[in-house]
Amino acid sequence: MTTPVVASTLGPVRQTYAGTGDFPPVARAYTQVSQVVRETGLLQRTPWFYLAVGTAIVLALGGVVTGFVLLGDSWFQLLMAGALGILLTQAAFLSHEAAHRQILSTGPANDRLARFIGAGIVGMSYSWWDSKHSRHHANPNRVGRDPDIEVDTISFLDEDAAKARGLRRLITRKQGWLFFPLLTLEGLNLHFLGIRHLLFSKEEIKGRWLELSLVILRLAVVIVPVFVFLPLGMAFAFLGVQLAVFGVYMGASFAPNHKGMPIIAHDAKLDFFSKQVRTSRNVRGGWWATWLMGGLNYQVEHHLFPSMARPHLSKAREIVRDYCATLDVPYTETSLVKSYAIVIDYLNRVGLAARDPFDCPVSAQYRRV
C-alpha cells in the first residue's frame, strides 16, 4: 500500500510530505483559534462597511454610464470599458462575500444578494460558481476534489500536463508565460460556463430560470446600448476591452491564493487547520491590497473563517500567525509581485511534463532553420 503524499511546489525544489506523520499535532488548533476569534468579536457582521462599498460601486457605475453617454462616438470609450471591467470585478467580490454569509445576517438573505449581484450585475451564474467554490473551500489543492486545479486549458498538475495533446500541448509547454495573456479570455469563459450550466445542467438548480433571466437581462442592458450608440467596430472593441479587463482582474486576484502551494494527494488525511493554512498564501500590502483584491489577500484567514467580514481579516491574521508560529505550521505570505512570479514559475515547471522528452534545448540552438 502506497503512502499518501502531499507535494509542495514552493521554491525550486519539489518537497513531499508523506501522510500525516510529518505534520505537527494540531488537531485542536482550529477549535482554539476559533474560540479566540469569536471572543474577540471578529465574526460579527459589518453592514455599514458593505453598504459603503456597495454605494461606492453603484456611484462609480453611474459615472461610467454618464461618461459613456457624454463621450459618444469616440475611442476614449475604451477607457469606460476598462473602468466597467474593474467595477464589475469589484461587484464580483461583493457577490463572493455575500455567498460566504459575510454581509447580511441570515443565509437566505445573503444567497439572494449574492445571486442578484452575481447574475444581475456581473453576469455570471451564481449557482455554477457557488457549487464550484464550495468544493474548493472544502478541499483546497486536493487532487480529484478541488475543481480549481482541474485542467481547463491550463494544467495545474504534472499528470494533466503530460496528457495534453494538440494545441493544448503547445500552450501547456509555455503555460506560465501564457497565463496572464490567456486571462484576457477568462471573462468570456466565465460567462459561457455559467450560461451553459444554467441551460444544460441536468442537476437540480435552485432558481435556475430566475438566474438565467437575470444573466440574459444583464447582458442585454450592457450589449444593446453599446451596439446602438457606437459604430460596429468600436462596439466590439468596447466589449473586448471590458471582458479582457474583467478576466485579467479576476484571474490576477484569485491566482495568487493557492497556485504554487502544496498539492494534497486525493486520499491524504489532514486536519482542517493544517489543510487550510498550508495550501493558502497571503499577499502583503495592507489596506490597498485588501481594496484591490476584495479581501482575498488574506486567503489563509478567509479559508479558516469563510464567513468573516472583510474588515476583520487583518486582525484575525495576527491571531492566526501567532498560532502558526507556536505550532510550527508554515504560514505563507509574500508580495503581490512575488506571488505572480511563483505562479508563473510553478506553471512553467508543470508544463515541462508536456514537452517532448527527445527535444533537447541545447541541440535546438544548432538546428538549421
C-alpha angles and dihedrals in degrees: 000000000000121000117245110251132210109202121205120204096187111131128354095301120073110229127197131205114201114219114307099309094096093050120089119251097263101140091129096042096095093051091051095045091046091053092052092046092049094047090049090056095241094134093062119113121253103206095164092056093052091044088056093047092047092048091050091052093048092049091047091050088051088053091052091051090049091049090049091054095045096046095052116168098009135119087229082081086084087071088057089049091053092047090050090053091052094048093048089054090051088051089050088056089056091049089051091052093047090051088056091053092247100129114041130037100247134050097234092049091051091048092053092048093047091049093048094049096039099045103022100042108018095034097228127125107257094197092052093048094043093054092048095044094047091056089049093053092049094052113014113193092354113145112246094007108060110073090197091073095045114113115269107158086306117070116216097180130058092232092054092048091051090055094052115121137183118351093355090057090054090050093045093056090065099020095131092060091040095049099093095039088052090053088071085075095044094088091058090044093053092052092046096049092048095050091045089052093051094046103039110019111117094203120097110268119195110231092001097159095040090052093045090050091051092049093049093044091050092049090050093050090053102036103040098057091045093056094038098052102030132061113261097255093045091048092055090046090051093053092043093054093044093051093043094051091045092050096046093045093049094046094044090052097049101034098071092056102075112349110114092018123116117302113220121217116243095248100034116130113224135161117246096248096052093043095053098040098043095050097046132079127202123212119222121226109097120219097358093053090047091052094043095048101031093243093309088118086078092059096149093056092041091057093046094046108021093173094054113119118243097250092058099052096085091054092047088053091066091052095046093046091053092051092047091051091049094048095039092239112152111249111197121208128154143154121283093247092048091049090056090049089052091050093049092047092047094050092047091052091049088048090061087079089066095055125103107264088215093051106106112195091203096053090044089068090064098045115119112247 
